[in-house]
């Protein structure tokens, strides 16, 4: 029993070390890109534009978390910012998936809501989620700015992103953990800039 407990603690420690190593790699590779994403989003918000976030599964939860930090607040008391997660309206999601195709669930919303100068933020660990790709392509067609949070290399999203934040990992848990750290950093940069 004691040996099993020790093995589990060792496993926990290895996973913490792995997560930390992934974040250090993100710092080395993606710091300037994260700053660029913050600048792009900030400029759009200052121009009265809107931020749209989207993803599937855990990335849908991250998309909602990101939008919530902007609309509510992150660390500094301020007014709400214009952001919405395209993952939250079950009537739209199910109607579009049923009447058209699940690949259209985000693109269809952007076609109706998005305007040139808005920001589309897609999150997909593989970089190849068909509905995220379709939405980023639609955003480009409209004239929106695009940011993609992905795993290593960016997959097909790399060609559609103005700013690619591709975590140097192929492990979904490590990628999603790093995404959360990066969008928290981006939120903090935006808030500080607005407070100045």
N, CA, C and O of each residue as an XYZ file, in Angstrom:
784
protein
N       0.835     -1.206      0.000
C       0.000      0.000      0.000
C       0.872      1.259      0.000
O       0.657      2.187     -0.780
N       1.860      1.260      0.898
C       2.738      2.429      0.988
C       3.517      2.618     -0.310
O       3.699      3.741     -0.780
N       3.985      1.473     -0.897
C       4.738      1.533     -2.144
C       3.882      2.085     -3.275
O       4.353      2.896     -4.072
N       2.607      1.644     -3.349
C       1.704      2.160     -4.380
C       1.510      3.658     -4.228
O       1.504      4.397     -5.212
N       1.350      4.102     -2.986
C       1.169      5.530     -2.726
C       2.405      6.307     -3.163
O       2.295      7.385     -3.747
N       3.575      5.758     -2.878
C       4.808      6.417     -3.304
C       4.926      6.490     -4.808
O       5.393      7.493     -5.347
N       4.502      5.418     -5.508
C       4.520      5.426     -6.972
C       3.597      6.499     -7.532
O       3.920      7.168     -8.513
N       2.445      6.650     -6.893
C       1.499      7.668     -7.356
C       2.071      9.069     -7.151
O       1.924      9.940     -8.009
N       2.719      9.278     -6.014
C       3.338     10.585     -5.766
C       4.426     10.847     -6.796
O       4.543     11.961     -7.307
N       5.214      9.839     -7.101
C       6.248      9.989     -8.123
C       5.623     10.347     -9.468
O       6.148     11.192    -10.193
N       4.505      9.707     -9.801
C       3.811      9.983    -11.058
C       3.301     11.418    -11.085
O       3.422     12.106    -12.099
N       2.727     11.871     -9.965
C       2.264     13.256     -9.868
C       3.434     14.211    -10.096
O       3.313     15.180    -10.845
N       4.558     13.937     -9.452
C       5.735     14.806     -9.598
C       6.224     14.834    -11.038
O       6.597     15.893    -11.543
N       6.227     13.680    -11.708
C       6.648     13.636    -13.113
C       5.715     14.477    -13.984
O       6.168     15.169    -14.895
N       4.414     14.416    -13.704
C       3.470     15.191    -14.506
C       3.614     16.693    -14.252
O       3.492     17.497    -15.177
N       3.873     17.067    -13.003
C       4.153     18.485    -12.722
C       5.399     18.940    -13.478
O       5.416     20.026    -14.057
N       6.436     18.111    -13.473
C       7.673     18.458    -14.170
C       7.433     18.585    -15.675
O       7.974     19.482    -16.321
N       6.626     17.693    -16.223
C       6.311     17.728    -17.647
C       5.535     18.994    -17.996
O       5.812     19.642    -19.005
N       4.560     19.341    -17.154
C       3.780     20.560    -17.391
C       4.677     21.797    -17.316
O       4.567     22.708    -18.136
N       5.557     21.814    -16.328
C       6.475     22.950    -16.193
C       7.417     23.073    -17.374
O       7.694     24.177    -17.843
N       7.917     21.928    -17.862
C       8.815     21.946    -19.020
C       8.093     22.471    -20.258
O       8.668     23.219    -21.048
N       6.832     22.075    -20.423
C       6.058     22.554    -21.566
C       5.857     24.064    -21.488
O       5.979     24.761    -22.496
N       5.554     24.565    -20.308
C       5.377     26.015    -20.149
C       6.675     26.771    -20.397
O       6.653     27.861    -20.968
N       7.801     26.213    -19.977
C       9.084     26.874    -20.242
C       9.353     26.939    -21.748
O       9.873     27.936    -22.249
N       8.994     25.869    -22.462
C       9.143     25.881    -23.916
C       8.223     26.915    -24.560
O       8.601     27.576    -25.527
N       7.019     27.047    -24.020
C       6.093     28.088    -24.509
C       6.687     29.467    -24.302
O       6.606     30.320    -25.186
N       7.279     29.690    -23.147
C       7.892     30.988    -22.853
C       8.973     31.314    -23.879
O       9.041     32.437    -24.378
N       9.816     30.333    -24.193
C      10.917     30.550    -25.120
C      10.418     30.787    -26.548
O      10.968     31.613    -27.278
N       9.382     30.063    -26.934
C       8.947     30.075    -28.331
C       7.795     31.028    -28.617
O       7.705     31.569    -29.718
N       6.908     31.243    -27.642
C       5.648     31.916    -27.937
C       5.440     33.255    -27.236
O       4.398     33.882    -27.428
N       6.389     33.707    -26.436
C       6.180     34.954    -25.688
C       5.881     36.131    -26.605
O       4.955     36.899    -26.341
N       6.646     36.283    -27.671
C       6.419     37.430    -28.562
C       5.104     37.289    -29.313
O       4.439     38.286    -29.597
N       4.723     36.051    -29.636
C       3.454     35.842    -30.328
C       2.264     36.107    -29.405
O       1.247     36.649    -29.839
N       2.392     35.722    -28.131
C       1.316     36.010    -27.171
C       1.152     37.518    -27.007
O       0.031     38.018    -26.916
N       2.269     38.240    -26.968
C       2.200     39.703    -26.878
C       1.529     40.277    -28.121
O       0.744     41.220    -28.025
N       1.837     39.711    -29.288
C       1.218     40.169    -30.533
C      -0.286     39.909    -30.524
O      -1.066     40.751    -30.968
N      -0.697     38.737    -30.015
C      -2.127     38.433    -29.922
C      -2.831     39.441    -29.029
O      -3.922     39.909    -29.355
N      -2.207     39.777    -27.900
C      -2.801     40.763    -26.993
C      -2.942     42.116    -27.676
O      -3.965     42.784    -27.526
N      -1.923     42.523    -28.424
C      -1.966     43.811    -29.129
C      -3.082     43.820    -30.177
O      -3.803     44.808    -30.315
N      -3.216     42.728    -30.902
C      -4.236     42.623    -31.943
C      -5.637     42.701    -31.337
O      -6.498     43.428    -31.833
N      -5.856     41.943    -30.259
C      -7.168     41.938    -29.598
C      -7.467     43.311    -28.993
O      -8.582     43.818    -29.107
N      -6.467     43.902    -28.352
C      -6.644     45.219    -27.736
C      -7.020     46.269    -28.776
O      -7.941     47.058    -28.562
N      -6.309     46.278    -29.899
C      -6.604     47.257    -30.947
C      -8.023     47.082    -31.465
O      -8.725     48.063    -31.709
N      -8.442     45.842    -31.632
C      -9.791     45.575    -32.116
C     -10.834     46.053    -31.109
O     -11.816     46.691    -31.489
N     -10.629     45.751    -29.834
C     -11.574     46.174    -28.794
C     -11.635     47.692    -28.692
O     -12.715     48.260    -28.527
N     -10.495     48.348    -28.789
C     -10.471     49.815    -28.724
C     -11.200     50.441    -29.904
O     -11.667     51.578    -29.828
N     -11.293     49.687    -30.994
C     -11.984     50.164    -32.186
C     -13.465     49.802    -32.161
O     -14.162     49.965    -33.162
N     -13.951     49.309    -31.015
C     -15.359     48.963    -30.874
C     -15.740     47.631    -31.480
O     -16.922     47.359    -31.691
N     -14.752     46.795    -31.764
C     -15.007     45.497    -32.383
C     -15.261     44.431    -31.320
O     -15.232     44.711    -30.122
N     -15.507     43.212    -31.777
C     -15.871     42.113    -30.887
C     -14.905     40.944    -31.044
O     -14.336     40.735    -32.116
N     -14.728     40.191    -29.971
C     -13.908     38.985    -29.969
C     -14.830     37.775    -29.899
O     -15.714     37.713    -29.045
N     -14.623     36.809    -30.800
C     -15.403     35.567    -30.816
C     -14.462     34.392    -30.564
O     -13.432     34.259    -31.226
N     -14.823     33.538    -29.599
C     -13.987     32.388    -29.262
C     -14.754     31.099    -29.524
O     -15.980     31.065    -29.425
N     -14.019     30.034    -29.860
C     -14.692     28.764    -30.154
C     -13.702     27.601    -30.114
O     -12.503     27.770    -30.334
N     -14.241     26.418    -29.826
C     -13.470     25.184    -29.785
C     -14.395     24.042    -29.401
O     -15.590     24.257    -29.201
N     -13.868     22.847    -29.296
C     -14.648     21.652    -28.974
C     -14.169     21.027    -27.664
O     -12.983     21.083    -27.339
N     -15.095     20.435    -26.922
C     -14.720     19.716    -25.704
C     -14.041     20.610    -24.690
O     -14.577     21.655    -24.322
N     -12.860     20.206    -24.231
C     -12.109     21.025    -23.282
C     -11.758     22.384    -23.864
O     -11.686     23.377    -23.140
N     -11.539     22.426    -25.175
C     -11.242     23.709    -25.825
C     -12.478     24.598    -25.887
O     -12.351     25.821    -25.928
N     -13.684     24.001    -25.894
C     -14.914     24.805    -25.785
C     -14.969     25.459    -24.412
O     -15.327     26.630    -24.285
N     -14.614     24.695    -23.386
C     -14.584     25.263    -22.033
C     -13.563     26.388    -21.951
O     -13.816     27.411    -21.315
N     -12.406     26.207    -22.591
C     -11.392     27.266    -22.605
C     -11.887     28.493    -23.373
O     -11.630     29.626    -22.968
N     -12.596     28.265    -24.477
C     -13.142     29.386    -25.244
C     -14.099     30.203    -24.380
O     -14.076     31.434    -24.401
N     -14.933     29.506    -23.624
C     -15.877     30.189    -22.735
C     -15.149     30.909    -21.606
O     -15.511     32.028    -21.241
N     -14.135     30.273    -21.061
C     -13.342     30.870    -19.986
C     -12.683     32.167    -20.476
O     -12.713     33.186    -19.786
N     -12.097     32.114    -21.660
C     -11.429     33.280    -22.239
C     -12.422     34.429    -22.410
O     -12.148     35.555    -21.995
N     -13.568     34.147    -23.019
C     -14.576     35.194    -23.221
C     -15.069     35.747    -21.891
O     -15.293     36.950    -21.761
N     -15.238     34.868    -20.899
C     -15.720     35.305    -19.588
C     -14.748     36.269    -18.926
O     -15.166     37.235    -18.289
N     -13.443     36.010    -19.074
C     -12.441     36.912    -18.489
C     -12.524     38.299    -19.115
O     -12.281     39.302    -18.443
N     -12.866     38.360    -20.400
C     -12.962     39.650    -21.084
C     -14.247     40.393    -20.729
O     -14.222     41.596    -20.469
N     -15.359     39.681    -20.719
C     -16.640     40.325    -20.431
C     -16.743     40.703    -18.952
O     -17.202     41.794    -18.612
N     -16.317     39.805    -18.091
C     -16.331     40.087    -16.650
C     -15.130     40.944    -16.300
O     -15.082     42.130    -16.624
N     -14.179     40.342    -15.645
C     -12.891     40.994    -15.416
C     -11.901     39.903    -15.081
O     -12.275     38.801    -14.680
N     -10.636     40.226    -15.251
C      -9.584     39.265    -14.916
C      -9.012     39.615    -13.553
O      -9.310     38.935    -12.571
N      -8.197     40.661    -13.469
C      -7.600     41.061    -12.190
C      -7.890     42.508    -11.812
O      -7.817     42.876    -10.639
N      -8.220     43.328    -12.809
C      -8.398     44.759    -12.580
C      -9.865     45.122    -12.784
O     -10.491     44.680    -13.748
N     -10.410     45.925    -11.880
C     -11.793     46.382    -12.035
C     -11.878     47.308    -13.238
O     -11.113     48.267    -13.347
N     -12.809     47.022    -14.141
C     -12.960     47.783    -15.384
C     -14.324     47.487    -15.977
O     -15.069     46.646    -15.474
N     -14.635     48.183    -17.042
C     -15.876     47.908    -17.743
C     -15.784     46.624    -18.544
O     -14.684     46.126    -18.785
N     -16.913     46.080    -18.961
C     -16.917     44.846    -19.754
C     -16.353     45.084    -21.147
O     -16.488     46.168    -21.714
N     -15.725     44.055    -21.682
C     -15.211     44.092    -23.048
C     -16.109     43.233    -23.941
O     -16.775     42.310    -23.471
N     -16.115     43.551    -25.226
C     -17.017     42.865    -26.164
C     -16.426     41.516    -26.582
O     -15.499     41.448    -27.389
N     -16.978     40.466    -26.021
C     -16.516     39.113    -26.353
C     -17.665     38.136    -26.163
O     -18.519     38.320    -25.297
N     -17.672     37.094    -26.986
C     -18.676     36.049    -26.837
C     -18.106     34.720    -27.301
O     -17.348     34.657    -28.269
N     -18.479     33.666    -26.603
C     -18.082     32.314    -26.981
C     -19.168     31.716    -27.870
O     -20.344     31.735    -27.507
N     -18.791     31.195    -29.009
C     -19.748     30.630    -29.958
C     -20.161     29.206    -29.596
O     -20.831     28.531    -30.377
N     -19.763     28.760    -28.424
C     -20.018     27.385    -27.979
C     -21.198     27.281    -27.024
O     -21.500     26.187    -26.545
N     -21.866     28.377    -26.738
C     -22.784     28.397    -25.596
C     -24.265     28.331    -25.935
O     -25.068     28.016    -25.057
N     -24.658     28.612    -27.165
C     -26.079     28.628    -27.518
C     -26.469     27.263    -28.083
O     -26.237     26.983    -29.259
N     -27.062     26.418    -27.242
C     -27.363     25.051    -27.674
C     -28.396     25.002    -28.793
O     -28.366     24.085    -29.613
N     -29.302     25.963    -28.845
C     -30.280     25.976    -29.937
C     -29.599     26.223    -31.274
O     -29.905     25.550    -32.258
N     -28.673     27.188    -31.321
C     -27.943     27.434    -32.563
C     -27.077     26.229    -32.919
O     -27.087     25.772    -34.062
N     -26.327     25.715    -31.942
C     -25.416     24.602    -32.213
C     -26.158     23.389    -32.756
O     -25.736     22.778    -33.737
N     -27.268     23.048    -32.108
C     -27.990     21.843    -32.531
C     -28.760     22.065    -33.827
O     -28.856     21.152    -34.648
N     -29.305     23.248    -34.024
C     -30.027     23.526    -35.276
C     -29.081     23.497    -36.467
O     -29.382     22.874    -37.485
N     -27.934     24.170    -36.343
C     -26.984     24.201    -37.459
C     -26.410     22.809    -37.715
O     -26.285     22.393    -38.867
N     -26.061     22.086    -36.646
C     -25.527     20.731    -36.816
C     -26.561     19.821    -37.471
O     -26.216     18.994    -38.315
N     -27.825     19.969    -37.087
C     -28.895     19.133    -37.630
C     -29.267     19.516    -39.062
O     -29.431     18.646    -39.917
N     -29.398     20.818    -39.321
C     -29.889     21.280    -40.622
C     -28.789     21.355    -41.674
O     -29.068     21.245    -42.868
N     -27.547     21.542    -41.246
C     -26.428     21.659    -42.183
C     -25.399     20.557    -41.896
O     -25.470     19.458    -42.446
N     -24.453     20.881    -41.029
C     -23.372     19.949    -40.722
C     -22.654     20.495    -39.492
O     -22.570     21.709    -39.308
N     -22.139     19.605    -38.654
C     -21.446     20.074    -37.449
C     -20.233     20.931    -37.793
O     -19.821     21.779    -37.002
N     -19.670     20.711    -38.965
C     -18.520     21.531    -39.372
C     -18.889     23.004    -39.511
O     -18.005     23.860    -39.518
N     -20.181     23.313    -39.621
C     -20.633     24.693    -39.861
C     -21.004     25.451    -38.583
O     -21.323     26.638    -38.653
N     -20.971     24.796    -37.416
C     -21.605     25.393    -36.234
C     -20.987     26.723    -35.814
O     -21.692     27.586    -35.291
N     -19.697     26.905    -36.031
C     -19.064     28.181    -35.678
C     -19.014     29.124    -36.877
O     -19.225     30.327    -36.728
N     -18.739     28.591    -38.052
C     -18.654     29.426    -39.253
C     -19.984     30.118    -39.535
O     -20.015     31.289    -39.914
N     -21.083     29.387    -39.349
C     -22.406     29.965    -39.596
C     -22.666     31.141    -38.653
O     -23.229     32.158    -39.059
N     -22.253     30.997    -37.396
C     -22.432     32.098    -36.443
C     -21.576     33.308    -36.821
O     -22.035     34.447    -36.730
N     -20.345     33.065    -37.239
C     -19.498     34.181    -37.653
C     -20.046     34.862    -38.894
O     -19.956     36.083    -39.026
N     -20.617     34.076    -39.809
C     -21.204     34.669    -41.017
C     -22.326     35.630    -40.665
O     -22.529     36.633    -41.350
N     -23.063     35.323    -39.584
C     -24.161     36.184    -39.165
C     -23.751     37.319    -38.249
O     -24.350     38.394    -38.283
N     -22.733     37.089    -37.428
C     -22.372     38.055    -36.391
C     -21.095     38.836    -36.676
O     -20.994     40.013    -36.328
N     -20.129     38.192    -37.303
C     -18.807     38.784    -37.454
C     -18.762     39.925    -38.447
O     -19.510     39.959    -39.425
N     -17.862     40.863    -38.170
C     -17.636     42.012    -39.039
C     -16.134     42.196    -39.232
O     -15.335     41.768    -38.401
N     -15.766     42.828    -40.320
C     -14.351     43.112    -40.560
C     -13.771     43.861    -39.371
O     -14.383     44.801    -38.863
N     -12.606     43.451    -38.934
C     -11.955     44.079    -37.795
C     -12.207     43.388    -36.479
O     -11.495     43.638    -35.507
N     -13.223     42.506    -36.419
C     -13.425     41.679    -35.233
C     -12.288     40.659    -35.136
O     -11.474     40.531    -36.050
N     -12.247     39.941    -34.015
C     -11.215     38.917    -33.821
C     -11.878     37.557    -33.619
O     -12.784     37.416    -32.797
N     -11.423     36.561    -34.369
C     -11.872     35.180    -34.201
C     -10.744     34.394    -33.553
O      -9.619     34.382    -34.051
N     -11.052     33.736    -32.440
C     -10.047     32.970    -31.705
C     -10.480     31.516    -31.645
O     -11.439     31.172    -30.955
N      -9.767     30.664    -32.374
C     -10.071     29.242    -32.397
C      -9.098     28.460    -31.543
O      -7.892     28.699    -31.580
N      -9.633     27.514    -30.764
C      -8.798     26.661    -29.920
C      -8.991     25.209    -30.333
O     -10.117     24.712    -30.337
N      -7.915     24.530    -30.676
C      -7.964     23.128    -31.070
C      -6.594     22.516    -30.819
O      -5.597     22.990    -31.364
N      -6.532     21.478    -30.006
C      -5.232     20.901    -29.661
C      -4.537     20.315    -30.892
O      -3.312     20.381    -30.998
N      -5.299     19.750    -31.814
C      -4.709     19.156    -33.017
C      -4.381     20.199    -34.073
O      -3.480     20.006    -34.890
N      -5.115     21.304    -34.052
C      -4.992     22.285    -35.123
C      -5.758     21.891    -36.368
O      -5.662     22.561    -37.396
N      -6.522     20.805    -36.285
C      -7.205     20.274    -37.464
C      -8.699     20.037    -37.273
O      -9.306     19.338    -38.085
N      -9.309     20.589    -36.239
C     -10.748     20.400    -36.019
C     -11.516     21.041    -37.175
O     -11.377     22.243    -37.403
N     -12.324     20.269    -37.913
C     -12.980     20.811    -39.111
C     -13.831     22.047    -38.851
O     -13.843     22.970    -39.665
N     -14.548     22.079    -37.719
C     -15.413     23.245    -37.485
C     -14.606     24.484    -37.090
O     -15.028     25.607    -37.369
N     -13.464     24.298    -36.453
C     -12.587     25.436    -36.133
C     -11.941     25.955    -37.410
O     -11.855     27.165    -37.619
N     -11.490     25.046    -38.259
C     -10.909     25.454    -39.543
C     -11.928     26.215    -40.392
O     -11.599     27.243    -40.983
N     -13.158     25.714    -40.453
C     -14.204     26.384    -41.235
C     -14.478     27.779    -40.698
O     -14.690     28.717    -41.467
N     -14.474     27.916    -39.374
C     -14.731     29.231    -38.767
C     -13.589     30.202    -39.043
O     -13.829     31.372    -39.343
N     -12.358     29.729    -38.943
C     -11.222     30.612    -39.232
C     -11.213     31.031    -40.699
O     -10.888     32.173    -41.023
N     -11.573     30.099    -41.583
C     -11.655     30.443    -43.005
C     -12.754     31.477    -43.254
O     -12.566     32.406    -44.039
N     -13.894     31.318    -42.590
C     -14.984     32.290    -42.719
C     -14.564     33.645    -42.165
O     -14.875     34.684    -42.747
N     -13.863     33.630    -41.047
C     -13.375     34.883    -40.457
C     -12.453     35.614    -41.431
O     -12.554     36.831    -41.581
N     -11.564     34.887    -42.087
C     -10.666     35.511    -43.069
C     -11.473     36.098    -44.222
O     -11.164     37.186    -44.707
N     -12.507     35.381    -44.661
C     -13.352     35.860    -45.765
C     -14.019     37.180    -45.392
O     -14.135     38.080    -46.224
N     -14.456     37.291    -44.139
C     -15.143     38.490    -43.664
C     -14.179     39.663    -43.495
O     -14.579     40.822    -43.600
N     -12.906     39.357    -43.232
C     -11.935     40.411    -42.946
C     -11.646     40.551    -41.465
O     -11.179     41.594    -41.008
N     -11.928     39.486    -40.714
C     -11.627     39.478    -39.282
C     -10.164     39.107    -39.076
O      -9.529     38.524    -39.955
N      -9.635     39.455    -37.896
C      -8.316     38.999    -37.477
C      -8.480     37.596    -36.881
O      -9.524     37.286    -36.308
N      -7.471     36.764    -37.011
C      -7.577     35.395    -36.530
C      -6.407     35.018    -35.616
O      -5.248     35.327    -35.895
N      -6.750     34.344    -34.522
C      -5.760     33.810    -33.590
C      -6.089     32.336    -33.390
O      -7.251     31.987    -33.184
N      -5.090     31.473    -33.448
C      -5.313     30.044    -33.235
C      -4.435     29.544    -32.098
O      -3.219     29.736    -32.105
N      -5.064     28.902    -31.123
C      -4.383     28.198    -30.044
C      -4.381     26.714    -30.417
O      -5.445     26.104    -30.516
N      -3.208     26.131    -30.622
C      -3.119     24.751    -31.086
C      -1.994     24.011    -30.368
O      -1.357     24.533    -29.453
N      -1.773     22.770    -30.819
C      -0.594     22.024    -30.423
C       0.540     22.280    -31.402
O       0.438     23.143    -32.274
N       1.608     21.532    -31.254
C       2.844     21.758    -31.992
C       2.633     21.791    -33.503
O       2.070     20.861    -34.080
N       3.082     22.852    -34.127
C       3.008     22.993    -35.575
C       1.762     23.674    -36.089
O       1.772     24.244    -37.180
N       0.683     23.623    -35.317
C      -0.536     24.331    -35.691
C      -1.473     23.600    -36.621
O      -2.592     24.061    -36.845
N      -1.050     22.459    -37.177
C      -1.914     21.741    -38.106
C      -2.356     22.641    -39.244
O      -1.613     23.530    -39.662
N      -3.554     22.417    -39.745
C      -4.085     23.227    -40.840
C      -4.430     24.646    -40.409
O      -4.571     25.535    -41.249
N      -4.568     24.862    -39.098
C      -4.848     26.210    -38.598
C      -3.698     27.176    -38.881
O      -3.907     28.386    -38.966
N      -2.485     26.640    -39.026
C      -1.319     27.508    -39.210
C      -1.492     28.439    -40.408
O      -1.054     29.589    -40.374
N      -2.127     27.942    -41.458
C      -2.298     28.744    -42.673
C      -3.416     29.771    -42.549
O      -3.532     30.658    -43.394
N      -4.240     29.666    -41.509
C      -5.410     30.546    -41.359
C      -5.263     31.553    -40.223
O      -6.135     32.401    -40.032
N      -4.171     31.467    -39.471
C      -4.016     32.297    -38.275
C      -3.102     33.489    -38.528
O      -1.987     33.335    -39.028
N      -3.584     34.679    -38.178
C      -2.705     35.850    -38.159
C      -1.672     35.695    -37.051
O      -0.517     36.093    -37.203
N      -2.101     35.113    -35.932
C      -1.189     34.800    -34.831
C      -1.426     33.346    -34.447
O      -2.541     32.969    -34.087
N      -0.378     32.530    -34.523
C      -0.449     31.118    -34.171
C       0.247     30.883    -32.841
O       1.436     31.167    -32.695
N      -0.498     30.362    -31.870
C       0.041     30.032    -30.556
C       0.043     28.509    -30.442
O      -0.859     27.922    -29.844
N       1.050     27.887    -31.013
C       1.123     26.425    -31.080
C       2.046     25.890    -29.985
O       3.269     26.003    -30.068
N       1.443     25.319    -28.983
C       2.177     24.785    -27.836
C       3.093     23.651    -28.309
O       2.636     22.748    -29.010
N       4.365     23.684    -27.942
C       5.303     22.664    -28.407
C       5.122     21.335    -27.686
O       5.984     20.903    -26.921
N       3.983     20.695    -27.944
C       3.655     19.418    -27.323
C       2.616     18.711    -28.188
O       1.895     19.349    -28.955
N       2.547     17.388    -28.055
C       1.495     16.610    -28.702
C       0.544     16.001    -27.672
O      -0.332     15.210    -28.023
N       0.717     16.369    -26.409
C      -0.133     15.870    -25.323
C      -1.287     16.834    -25.095
O      -1.064     17.991    -24.738
N      -2.531     16.368    -25.299
C      -3.689     17.262    -25.139
C      -3.741     17.935    -23.771
O      -4.001     19.137    -23.709
N      -3.503     17.207    -22.654
C      -3.534     17.884    -21.356
C      -2.503     19.007    -21.256
O      -2.820     20.096    -20.777
N      -1.266     18.749    -21.708
C      -0.223     19.787    -21.636
C      -0.583     20.970    -22.531
O      -0.346     22.123    -22.169
N      -1.155     20.683    -23.699
C      -1.527     21.761    -24.624
C      -2.610     22.630    -24.003
O      -2.501     23.857    -24.013
N      -3.657     22.008    -23.461
C      -4.760     22.783    -22.887
C      -4.328     23.559    -21.653
O      -4.774     24.687    -21.446
N      -3.467     22.970    -20.834
C      -2.949     23.702    -19.671
C      -2.186     24.950    -20.126
O      -2.329     26.026    -19.547
N      -1.385     24.785    -21.161
C      -0.592     25.910    -21.667
C      -1.485     26.962    -22.316
O      -1.217     28.159    -22.205
N      -2.545     26.521    -22.994
C      -3.499     27.482    -23.559
C      -4.069     28.368    -22.460
O      -4.152     29.585    -22.622
N      -4.461     27.763    -21.345
C      -5.050     28.538    -20.244
C      -4.060     29.556    -19.701
O      -4.433     30.697    -19.428
N      -2.812     29.159    -19.542
C      -1.797     30.106    -19.068
C      -1.658     31.255    -20.062
O      -1.586     32.417    -19.662
N      -1.621     30.937    -21.356
C      -1.429     31.993    -22.358
C      -2.609     32.944    -22.441
O      -2.413     34.154    -22.550
N      -3.852     32.418    -22.392
C      -4.945     33.391    -22.481
C      -5.101     34.188    -21.199
O      -5.608     35.309    -21.235
N      -4.682     33.642    -20.073
C      -4.643     34.456    -18.858
C      -3.613     35.579    -18.996
O      -3.876     36.719    -18.613
N      -2.449     35.256    -19.541
C      -1.436     36.289    -19.760
C      -1.954     37.354    -20.713
O      -1.773     38.547    -20.470
N      -2.596     36.934    -21.792
C      -3.147     37.877    -22.761
C      -4.183     38.787    -22.096
O      -4.189     39.996    -22.328
N      -5.055     38.208    -21.274
C      -6.045     39.026    -20.549
C      -5.365     40.041    -19.647
O      -5.811     41.185    -19.556
N      -4.294     39.641    -18.980
C      -3.606     40.561    -18.070
C      -2.972     41.703    -18.863
O      -2.994     42.849    -18.413
N      -2.412     41.411    -20.025
C      -1.815     42.463    -20.855
C      -2.873     43.442    -21.328
O      -2.649     44.653    -21.320
N      -4.023     42.928    -21.742
C      -5.107     43.788    -22.220
C      -5.591     44.692    -21.091
O      -5.749     45.898    -21.283
N      -5.826     44.112    -19.914
C      -6.307     44.911    -18.777
C      -5.330     46.003    -18.377
O      -5.727     47.141    -18.130
N      -4.061     45.657    -18.315
C      -3.070     46.652    -17.910
C      -3.006     47.791    -18.924
O      -2.883     48.959    -18.558
N      -3.092     47.430    -20.202
C      -3.054     48.475    -21.243
C      -4.275     49.388    -21.139
O      -4.157     50.598    -21.331
N      -5.434     48.827    -20.840
C      -6.652     49.633    -20.719
C      -6.636     50.510    -19.481
O      -7.282     51.557    -19.449
N      -5.897     50.086    -18.456
C      -5.835     50.845    -17.206
C      -4.852     52.005    -17.296
O      -4.889     52.911    -16.464
N      -3.981     51.989    -18.287
C      -2.951     53.043    -18.396
C      -3.529     54.349    -18.889
O      -2.801     55.330    -19.035
